[in-house]
């Protein structure tokens, strides 16, 4: 009787492990079935767009991004202008895609070498009907110049301007049965024939900036814009795709404020203030591979030149190469 109990105690963990392993395998199989069914669900015109047949994709990307801030206005009856630009950032990433879902790891060589100390986060989601970009930047490496009427130019080295910026841009494509944004930017679809679409757009920007000159200046703003634009996917030949889209949004909510020393003043709204988002890409596909480049450009115009106007530019250029892993044929 004692021996049976010992054997039972030895076999129990093995039985439990086998049960858990079987349950996990069944769960993974079920999830794979759901994802596959959704991935191949046809809600579009297959004469214009289609899905890649392979489940798995390996993709490598090189990203270069930068930002500039320009200001102009009047202070105590004197005109002033300033121009600041952030040091460009380069990252290299390697990603694994599974039926349209891509997870990637990005490395910044300059940051690894201790020569770049800023932080930037990019989150992109491109679907047929809708999509968005979320870009957050914490930058201390802006440098440039400041001019004020009647005074010599002041050169502004790094660390004088510290900026926290959040950009959010979203779209809805009306002709999503024939026009595919992801075909141009995530390659989770393939554009077979040329098509365009009118786009509904929404944009948002939050920025906090601190400039240390003779006295500290703090600028804060929150902007929300609504508008629309147009995008076009041109297929000039087999395996080629060229994309161009422009989405201007009119700022419908804005509350910028400037604090110099202990004095704080709100900036009046001046029509029109706007946020402009432009996107472009070129993609070439052959066999089970693809290569290309894409660009995203954001421009924001806020304020009044009689007091203070601020112009923000944020851009990113990406080169990419992808390898789709073909499915093994079942015997």
C-alpha positions in Angstrom: 0.0 0.0 0.0 2.9 2.3 0.8 4.6 1.5 -2.5 1.4 2.4 -4.4 1.3 5.8 -2.6 4.9 6.5 -3.5 4.3 5.6 -7.1 1.2 7.8 -7.2 3.1 10.8 -5.7 5.9 10.3 -8.3 3.4 10.1 -11.2 1.1 12.9 -10.1 3.5 15.8 -11.1 4.1 14.1 -14.5 0.4 13.7 -15.1 -0.3 17.4 -14.1 2.6 18.6 -16.4 1.2 16.5 -19.2 -2.3 17.9 -18.7 -1.0 21.5 -18.5 1.1 21.0 -21.6 -1.9 19.5 -23.5 -4.2 22.4 -22.4 -1.6 25.0 -23.4 -1.2 23.3 -26.8 -5.0 23.3 -27.3 -5.2 27.0 -26.3 -2.4 28.0 -28.7 -4.0 26.1 -31.5 -7.4 27.7 -30.7 -5.8 31.2 -30.7 -4.0 30.5 -33.9 -7.2 29.4 -35.5 -9.0 32.6 -34.4 -6.2 34.9 -35.6 -5.9 33.0 -38.9 -9.7 33.2 -39.5 -9.7 36.9 -38.8 -6.6 37.5 -40.9 -8.1 35.9 -44.0 -11.6 37.2 -43.5 -12.4 39.0 -46.8 -14.1 42.3 -46.3 -12.4 44.0 -49.2 -12.3 43.9 -53.0 -9.7 41.3 -53.8 -9.2 42.7 -57.3 -7.5 45.7 -55.6 -6.0 44.4 -52.3 -5.1 41.1 -50.8 -3.4 39.5 -47.9 0.1 37.9 -48.0 -0.2 34.1 -47.7 2.6 33.5 -45.3 1.9 33.6 -41.6 5.4 34.7 -40.4 7.6 37.6 -41.5 11.0 38.8 -40.5 11.6 42.5 -40.9 14.5 44.8 -40.3 14.2 48.7 -40.2 16.5 51.7 -40.1 14.7 54.8 -38.7 16.0 58.4 -38.8 13.9 61.1 -37.0 14.2 64.7 -36.1 12.4 67.8 -34.8 12.5 71.6 -35.1 10.8 74.4 -33.2 10.5 78.0 -34.5 9.0 80.9 -32.7 8.4 84.6 -33.5 6.5 87.4 -31.9 6.9 90.8 -30.0 8.2 91.4 -26.5 7.9 95.0 -25.1 7.5 96.4 -28.6 10.5 94.5 -30.0 10.3 91.7 -32.6 12.0 88.4 -31.8 12.7 85.1 -33.6 14.2 81.8 -32.5 15.0 78.6 -34.3 15.8 75.4 -32.5 16.5 71.9 -33.9 17.0 68.6 -32.1 19.8 66.3 -32.9 18.6 63.6 -35.3 18.1 60.1 -34.0 18.9 56.8 -35.8 17.7 53.4 -34.6 18.0 49.9 -36.1 15.3 47.4 -35.3 14.6 43.7 -35.9 11.0 42.5 -35.8 9.0 39.3 -36.1 5.5 39.5 -37.6 2.7 37.0 -37.3 -0.3 37.5 -39.5 -0.2 41.3 -39.4 1.0 41.7 -35.8 4.7 42.8 -35.6 6.8 42.9 -32.4 10.2 44.5 -32.8 13.3 45.5 -30.8 15.0 48.8 -31.6 18.5 49.8 -30.7 20.1 53.3 -30.9 23.9 53.0 -31.6 24.5 56.6 -30.4 22.7 55.9 -27.1 24.6 52.7 -26.6 27.8 54.7 -27.1 26.7 57.3 -24.5 26.3 60.1 -27.1 22.5 60.4 -27.1 20.5 60.9 -24.0 17.0 61.8 -25.2 14.0 59.5 -25.2 11.5 58.9 -28.0 8.7 56.4 -28.4 6.8 55.7 -31.6 3.7 53.6 -31.7 2.1 53.0 -35.2 -1.1 51.1 -36.0 -2.3 51.0 -39.7 -5.5 49.1 -40.6 -7.6 49.3 -43.7 -10.4 51.3 -42.2 -8.5 53.3 -39.5 -5.1 53.8 -38.0 -3.0 56.1 -35.8 0.5 57.4 -35.0 1.5 58.1 -31.4 4.9 59.9 -31.0 6.3 60.9 -27.6 9.6 62.8 -27.4 11.6 63.9 -24.3 14.4 66.0 -25.7 17.1 68.1 -24.1 19.5 68.3 -27.1 17.8 71.2 -28.9 20.3 73.8 -30.1 19.9 77.0 -32.3 19.7 80.8 -32.0 17.6 83.6 -30.6 17.3 87.0 -32.3 15.7 90.1 -30.7 15.4 93.5 -32.4 18.2 95.8 -31.4 20.2 93.1 -29.7 23.0 90.7 -30.9 22.0 87.1 -31.8 22.2 84.7 -28.9 23.5 81.2 -29.8 21.6 78.5 -27.8 23.6 75.4 -27.0 22.2 72.1 -26.0 20.6 71.7 -22.6 19.1 75.3 -22.7 15.8 74.1 -24.1 14.0 71.1 -22.7 10.9 69.8 -24.5 8.3 67.2 -23.8 6.0 66.6 -26.8 3.2 64.2 -27.5 1.8 63.9 -31.1 -1.3 61.8 -31.9 -2.6 61.5 -35.5 -5.5 59.3 -36.5 -7.4 58.6 -39.8 -10.4 56.9 -41.1 -10.4 55.7 -44.8 -13.8 55.8 -46.5 -12.7 53.6 -49.5 -11.1 50.9 -47.3 -12.4 48.1 -49.6 -10.0 49.2 -52.3 -7.5 51.4 -50.7 -5.0 50.1 -48.1 -2.8 52.2 -45.8 -1.1 49.1 -44.3 0.0 48.0 -47.8 2.1 51.2 -47.8 3.4 51.2 -44.2 3.2 47.8 -42.5 3.0 45.5 -45.6 0.2 43.4 -43.9 -1.8 43.9 -47.1 -0.7 44.0 -50.8 -2.1 46.7 -53.1 -2.8 45.0 -56.5 -4.3 47.9 -58.4 -4.2 51.7 -58.0 -6.8 53.3 -55.7 -7.3 56.3 -53.5 -9.6 57.4 -50.7 -10.9 60.5 -48.9 -9.7 60.4 -45.3 -11.3 61.7 -42.0 -8.6 62.9 -39.7 -8.0 63.9 -36.0 -4.9 65.3 -34.5 -3.7 66.2 -31.0 -0.5 67.7 -29.6 0.6 68.3 -26.1 3.9 70.2 -25.5 5.7 71.5 -22.4 8.9 73.5 -23.1 11.4 75.2 -20.7 14.0 77.7 -22.0 16.8 78.9 -19.7 18.0 82.3 -20.8 18.4 85.4 -18.6 15.3 84.2 -16.9 13.4 81.0 -17.2 10.6 80.8 -19.8 8.0 78.1 -19.8 5.6 77.4 -22.7 2.7 74.9 -22.5 0.0 74.1 -25.0 -2.7 71.5 -25.7 -4.1 71.4 -29.3 -6.9 69.3 -30.8 -7.6 69.3 -34.5 -10.3 67.9 -36.8 -10.2 67.7 -40.6 -9.7 65.5 -43.5 -7.6 64.8 -46.6 -6.8 62.3 -49.3 -4.5 59.4 -49.8 -3.6 57.6 -53.0 -1.8 54.2 -53.7 -0.3 54.1 -57.2 0.6 50.7 -58.6 2.7 51.5 -61.7 3.7 47.9 -62.3 3.8 44.5 -60.8 5.3 44.4 -57.3 5.5 48.3 -57.0 3.6 50.6 -54.8 3.9 54.4 -54.3 1.8 56.1 -51.6 1.2 59.8 -50.9 -1.4 61.3 -48.4 -2.0 64.7 -46.9 -4.2 65.2 -43.8 -4.7 68.8 -42.7 -6.7 69.4 -39.5 -8.0 72.7 -38.2 -7.3 73.2 -34.5 -10.6 73.5 -32.7 -9.2 73.6 -29.2 -6.1 75.4 -28.1 -4.8 76.8 -24.8 -1.2 77.9 -25.1 0.4 79.8 -22.2 3.8 81.5 -21.7 5.3 82.0 -18.3 8.4 84.3 -18.0 9.7 84.4 -14.5 6.7 84.9 -12.3 4.4 86.3 -15.0 2.0 84.0 -16.9 0.1 85.0 -19.9 -2.3 83.0 -22.1 -1.9 83.3 -25.9 -5.0 84.3 -27.9 -6.3 82.0 -30.7 -5.7 83.3 -34.2 -7.6 81.7 -37.1 -6.4 79.5 -38.8 -4.3 77.3 -36.6 -3.7 73.9 -37.9 -1.9 70.5 -37.7 -0.7 69.0 -40.9 0.2 65.3 -41.3 1.9 64.0 -44.5 2.8 60.5 -45.3 4.7 58.9 -48.3 6.2 55.5 -49.1 7.6 53.4 -51.9 7.5 49.6 -51.7 8.8 46.9 -54.0 7.8 43.3 -53.6 9.2 40.2 -55.3 9.0 36.5 -54.6 8.6 36.3 -50.7 10.6 39.5 -50.0 9.9 43.3 -50.0 12.0 46.4 -49.6 11.1 50.1 -49.3 11.1 53.5 -47.6 8.5 55.6 -45.9 8.2 59.0 -44.3 5.9 60.7 -41.9 5.9 64.5 -41.5 4.0 66.5 -38.8 3.7 70.3 -38.8 1.9 72.4 -36.2 1.2 76.2 -36.5 -0.1 77.8 -33.3 -0.3 81.4 -31.9 -0.2 85.0 -33.1 2.9 86.7 -34.6 1.9 89.9 -32.8 2.5 88.2 -29.5 3.9 84.6 -29.9 3.7 82.1 -32.7 5.1 78.6 -32.4 5.8 76.3 -35.4 6.6 72.7 -34.6 8.0 70.1 -37.1 8.5 66.4 -36.4 9.6 63.9 -39.1 10.7 60.3 -39.5 12.2 58.5 -42.4 12.3 54.7 -42.4 14.0 52.1 -44.7 12.9 48.5 -44.4 13.5 45.0 -45.7 11.1 42.1 -45.0 11.3 38.3 -45.6 8.0 36.4 -45.6 8.5 32.8 -44.5 6.6 30.4 -46.9 4.3 27.8 -45.4 5.4 24.2 -45.5 3.2 22.2 -47.8 1.3 19.5 -46.0 1.9 15.9 -47.3 
